[in-house]
Amino acid sequence: MFVHSVLSSYYRLLTGAMLALAVIALTGCNEKVAEKAAPGRPVLVATVRYEAETPERSFVGTIKPRIETDMGFRVPGKISKRLVEVGQTVDVGQPLATLDEVDLKLQAEQAEAEQRAATGVLAQAGAAEQRARDLRAKGWTTDAQMDQSRAAADEARARLNRAERSVELTKNSLSYATLAADTRGVVTATLVEPGQVVASGQTAIRVARLGEKEAVVAIPETLVGRAKSGVATVTLWSEADRKYAAKLREVAPSADPATRTYLAKFSLPEAGENVSLGMTATVTLADSATTRVARLPLSALYSQGGGPSLYIVDDAGEVTLTPVTVKSYETNSVVISGGVDQGARVVALGVQKLDPSQKVRVVSSLSF
């Protein structure tokens, strides 16, 4: 009876101990599950993006030729033919338009007739001078007659010389009746029509040279300095994925009275045939300095006596406090020049209450 009582007590103690161990094990598992299921602290993040300290500025411009020539006849007359149209490419020496040559030919014939007459007069005066010289040598004439013969011969020579120059001028005038291109280019305007009477030097055909193209834009006065010292690039609207290097060639000396902007011309040495005149382009101005900075919210900066720092968030949700170099402070942002890499994610809000040992969860917005 005594043995039975002892065994019963032993079994009751063993059962209680096993129950206690089971309760402890279940409690530990529940704590681990609860700890694993507990979400991290929600945080807003900002991505670090380095760029030029001064933002780039873009302006809309137009592709134009560097040299555009207004061509006109060197002599007055009536237009006989116009041989080109707008947009047509012309080569050196190609005729563009012609004048009626009737009057010019008559002038040339008149000059040739005067030359023939002067030639005859010179022959007669030369013979008279030679006879006077022979007679003077024999003493049969006076010095006055000799001088008179010499003067008549000199006048005849001058008349012939004048007639020869007149013939050359009329030949030149006749050649000027054909307006020819002096360089390879494209016709941008035709300002005359057949039958129209034009004056000497009046613009008849406008030709743009194909050698060099440029982008023409209007720049506000606050950015004229950057245009002169900065770096410029040009992008065509028809070819947005390619940039052309541009160099400032000319800035207007005074502002436009209506828009208060300065006309600037940027040469495009790399522009090929695919860059056509009249295309719309975007001219982008940037500072020549190589310093690049990143702008972040001012609330992302952490400083507790150890210098400015940022909390970097990795893919696992862990945060690392990293010191940074602050270049300047703005109204709602801080400008940093180093310390974190491009593309890094930093905690943007609530950094003063963040525990580095605590995991975080990146969210798009915070709701309370």
FENCOR-V771020 format. One record per pair of residues at least 24 apart in sequence whose C-alpha atoms are under 8 Angstrom apart, sorted by the first residue. I is the first residue (numbers start at 0). J is the second residue. If there is no record, write none. Layout:
i: <I;I>
j: <J;J>
This chain:
i: <38;39;39;39;39;39;40;40;40;40;41;41;41;41;41;42;42;42;42;42;42;42;42;42;43;43;43;43;43;43;43;43;44;44;44;44;44;44;44;45;45;45;45;45;45;46;46;46;46;47;47;47;47;47;47;47;47;47;47;48;48;48;48;48;49;49;49;49;49;50;50;50;51;51;51;51;51;51;52;52;52;52;53;53;54;55;55;55;55;56;56;56;57;57;57;57;58;58;58;58;58;58;59;59;59;59;59;60;60;60;60;60;60;60;60;61;61;61;61;61;61;61;62;62;62;62;62;62;62;62;62;62;62;63;63;63;63;63;63;64;64;64;64;64;64;64;65;65;65;65;65;66;66;66;67;67;67;67;68;68;68;68;69;69;69;69;69;70;70;70;70;70;70;70;70;71;71;71;71;71;71;71;72;72;72;72;72;72;72;72;72;72;73;73;73;73;74;74;74;74;74;74;75;75;75;75;76;76;76;76;77;77;77;77;77;78;78;78;78;78;78;78;79;79;80;80;81;81;81;83;84;84;84;85;85;85;85;85;86;86;86;87;87;88;88;88;88;89;89;89;89;89;89;90;90;90;90;90;91;91;91;91;91;92;92;92;92;93;93;94;94;94;94;95;95;95;95;95;96;96;96;97;97;97;98;98;99;100;100;103;103;103;104;104;106;107;107;107;107;110;110;110;110;110;111;111;111;113;114;114;114;114;117;117;117;117;117;118;118;120;121;121;121;121;124;124;124;124;125;127;128;182;183;183;184;184;185;211;211;211;211;212;212;212;212;212;213;213;213;213;214;214;214;214;214;214;215;215;215;215;216;216;216;216;217;217;217;217;218;218;218;218;219;219;219;220;220;220;220;223;225;225;225;226;228;228;229;229;229;229;230;230;230;230;231;231;231;231;232;232;232;233;233;233;233;234;234;234;235;235;235;235;236;236;236;236;237;243;243;243;244;244;290;291;292;292;292;292;293;293;293;294;294;294;294;295;295;295;295;295;296;296;296;296;297;297;297;298;298;298;298;298;299;299;299;299;299;299;300;300;300;301;301;309;309;310;310;310;311;311;311;311;312;312;312;312;312;313;316;316;316;316;317;317;317;317;317;318;318;318;318;318;319;320>
j: <360;316;357;358;359;360;357;358;359;360;359;360;361;362;365;346;347;348;349;359;360;361;362;365;346;347;348;361;362;363;364;365;344;345;346;347;348;361;362;295;296;344;345;346;347;342;343;344;345;293;294;295;339;340;341;342;343;344;345;292;293;294;341;342;291;292;293;294;341;291;292;293;285;286;289;290;291;292;290;291;292;293;285;286;285;283;284;285;286;283;284;285;281;282;283;284;216;217;218;281;282;283;216;279;280;281;282;214;215;216;217;279;280;281;282;214;215;216;277;278;279;280;212;213;214;215;274;275;276;277;278;279;280;212;213;214;215;276;277;207;208;209;211;212;213;276;208;211;212;213;266;207;208;211;205;206;207;208;205;206;207;208;202;203;204;205;206;178;200;201;202;203;204;205;206;178;199;200;201;202;203;204;175;176;177;178;198;199;200;201;202;203;172;175;199;200;172;175;176;198;199;200;196;197;198;199;196;197;198;199;193;194;195;196;197;191;192;193;194;195;196;197;193;194;192;193;191;192;193;186;186;188;189;185;186;187;188;189;185;186;187;185;186;183;184;185;186;180;182;183;184;185;186;180;181;182;183;184;179;180;181;182;183;179;180;181;182;179;180;177;178;179;180;177;178;179;180;204;177;178;179;176;177;178;176;177;176;173;176;169;172;173;169;173;169;166;169;170;173;162;163;165;166;169;162;163;166;162;159;162;163;166;155;156;158;159;162;155;159;155;152;155;156;159;148;151;152;155;152;152;152;208;208;209;208;209;209;266;267;268;270;266;267;268;270;276;264;265;266;267;264;265;266;267;280;282;262;263;264;265;262;263;264;282;260;261;262;263;260;261;262;263;259;260;261;254;259;260;261;261;284;285;286;284;286;287;284;285;286;287;284;285;286;287;282;283;284;285;282;283;284;280;281;282;283;280;281;282;278;279;280;281;278;279;280;281;279;267;269;270;268;269;336;336;334;335;336;337;334;335;336;332;333;334;335;332;333;334;335;347;331;332;333;347;331;332;333;332;347;348;349;350;345;346;347;348;349;350;333;347;350;350;351;345;346;345;346;350;343;344;345;346;343;344;345;346;359;344;358;359;360;361;355;356;357;358;359;355;356;357;358;359;355;355>
